[in-house]
Amino acid sequence: VAVPELLFGSPIYELGGTDALLYGQQDVLAFADMLVSRGAPSGTILLPMGWNSPSGAPAFDLEAYPNPKDMVAQLHAKGMKVMLTVTPYVMAAGRGYQQLRRDGGLICEPSGEPTVFQTGLGYTACRDITPQSAKDINAALHTLQTEVGIDGFYLDCLDALPLMGNQPDK
């Protein structure tokens, strides 16, 4: 089995920390410039959760990342690859949450109410990943690869693991 170059062939630089959700396109580019100016080896920049739409959709938040394709092109020109943190979470308010709640697309308590918990994003619900929703998410991520130039994805669902046994029988 070939070892993926993206994961093990070079460093992964994560824009983490307490302000991770506040980062935007200019912050990512400045981070890459700092790495290059200090002589750090080329690697992969991992964008933390918060890069995506506030609805939880696997699409860039265009307020924070107004031109993600250009950002990725600039990072590639610096010798960096780009990996996105992907989570099954959706903010427990707003249009995306209401749509998923109406359509039965959230993990729920035995009472039928969506399970809401706190993550680094704030109060959050978790998508109920069905075979169809997994196909839809996969298609959206593939679009990010082909149209924006994203090199890879890091799935982070650690906060939701305790909920997985909390599903009522369907």
Secondary structure, 3 states (H helix, E strand, C coil): CCCCHHHHCCCEEECCCCCHHHCCHHHHHHHHHHHHHCCCCCCEEEECCCCECCCCCCCECCCCCCCHHHHHHHHHHCCCEEEEEECCEEECCHHHHHHHHHHCCECECCCCCECEEEECCEEEEEECCCHHHHHHHHHHHHHHHHHHCCCEEEECCHHHHHHHHHCCCC
